Amino acid sequence: MDIQHLVDRLEDLIDEGRHMPFSKYTMVDEERALEIIDQMRISIPEEIEKSSRILASRDRIMAQANEEAARVVQMARKKSDDMLDQEVSVQAAHNRAANIIEQARQEAENIVADADKYVLEELSRLEQHLLKTLMVVRNGIAEVSNSSGSVPAPQAQQPAQPPAAQPQPAPAPRNEMQFAPREQVEVGKENQ
């Protein structure tokens, strides 16, 4: 039986008792009071045992909760450390990738610059060679024209200069071919 219920019954018994006039005493039914007290004696150990069980259960639940909390904290720390390590690894990989990309970009720029330089040098050489060849051809035409006297010799002209925006290499020395004057040979008919 619940101890609180027994205390309420004892209190009711006292309230129902007779008050002695001009005193603080009350007459109660002794038999009923003793019966309630006996029930209280029986009920108190049950209540103590019940509260002991509750306390033990509470302690067990608290211990489990503490263990679970410690496990969760440990897992969270481990996960945090793993994520931090992973983030550091990812950041290092990003940095390495950025460095590789930058090196590749610089190498590509160097290759393009070297290729442009090579093409410019080769085109300049070709231009000089063509200029020399053109001058030789013009000098040959002029020589032939002068020697035959029939056709006026065209003037050797310099080719138009390329736009000034592009750098010009220094002109190579001209090696113009000089033709020896033609000898006039009369070709006669042989007498037969």
ChimeraX attribute file (.defattr): number of C-alpha atoms within 10 A of each C-alpha:
attribute: neighborCount
match mode: 1-to-1
recipient: residues
	/A:1	12
	/A:2	12
	/A:3	16
	/A:4	11
	/A:5	11
	/A:6	17
	/A:7	14
	/A:8	10
	/A:9	15
	/A:10	19
	/A:11	12
	/A:12	11
	/A:13	17
	/A:14	15
	/A:15	13
	/A:16	13
	/A:17	13
	/A:18	12
	/A:19	14
	/A:20	10
	/A:21	8
	/A:22	6
	/A:23	7
	/A:24	7
	/A:25	11
	/A:26	13
	/A:27	13
	/A:28	15
	/A:29	12
	/A:30	10
	/A:31	9
	/A:32	13
	/A:33	16
	/A:34	12
	/A:35	12
	/A:36	17
	/A:37	15
	/A:38	13
	/A:39	15
	/A:40	21
	/A:41	12
	/A:42	13
	/A:43	17
	/A:44	15
	/A:45	11
	/A:46	15
	/A:47	15
	/A:48	11
	/A:49	12
	/A:50	12
	/A:51	12
	/A:52	12
	/A:53	12
	/A:54	12
	/A:55	12
	/A:56	12
	/A:57	12
	/A:58	12
	/A:59	12
	/A:60	12
	/A:61	12
	/A:62	12
	/A:63	12
	/A:64	12
	/A:65	12
	/A:66	12
	/A:67	12
	/A:68	12
	/A:69	12
	/A:70	12
	/A:71	12
	/A:72	12
	/A:73	12
	/A:74	12
	/A:75	12
	/A:76	12
	/A:77	12
	/A:78	12
	/A:79	12
	/A:80	12
	/A:81	12
	/A:82	12
	/A:83	12
	/A:84	12
	/A:85	12
	/A:86	12
	/A:87	12
	/A:88	12
	/A:89	12
	/A:90	12
	/A:91	12
	/A:92	12
	/A:93	12
	/A:94	12
	/A:95	12
	/A:96	12
	/A:97	12
	/A:98	12
	/A:99	12
	/A:100	12
	/A:101	12
	/A:102	12
	/A:103	12
	/A:104	12
	/A:105	12
	/A:106	12
	/A:107	12
	/A:108	12
	/A:109	12
	/A:110	12
	/A:111	12
	/A:112	12
	/A:113	12
	/A:114	12
	/A:115	12
	/A:116	12
	/A:117	12
	/A:118	12
	/A:119	12
	/A:120	16
	/A:121	14
	/A:122	12
	/A:123	12
	/A:124	16
	/A:125	15
	/A:126	12
	/A:127	13
	/A:128	18
	/A:129	14
	/A:130	12
	/A:131	17
	/A:132	18
	/A:133	16
	/A:134	17
	/A:135	20
	/A:136	19
	/A:137	15
	/A:138	17
	/A:139	20
	/A:140	17
	/A:141	18
	/A:142	18
	/A:143	18
	/A:144	18
	/A:145	15
	/A:146	15
	/A:147	15
	/A:148	12
	/A:149	10
	/A:150	9
	/A:151	12
	/A:152	12
	/A:153	17
	/A:154	12
	/A:155	10
	/A:156	14
	/A:157	9
	/A:158	9
	/A:159	9
	/A:160	6
	/A:161	7
	/A:162	9
	/A:163	8
	/A:164	7
	/A:165	6
	/A:166	8
	/A:167	9
	/A:168	13
	/A:169	11
	/A:170	8
	/A:171	11
	/A:172	11
	/A:173	8
	/A:174	13
	/A:175	10
	/A:176	14
	/A:177	13
	/A:178	10
	/A:179	11
	/A:180	7
	/A:181	10
	/A:182	10
	/A:183	7
	/A:184	8
	/A:185	6
	/A:186	6
	/A:187	6
	/A:188	6
	/A:189	6
	/A:190	5
	/A:191	4
	/A:192	3
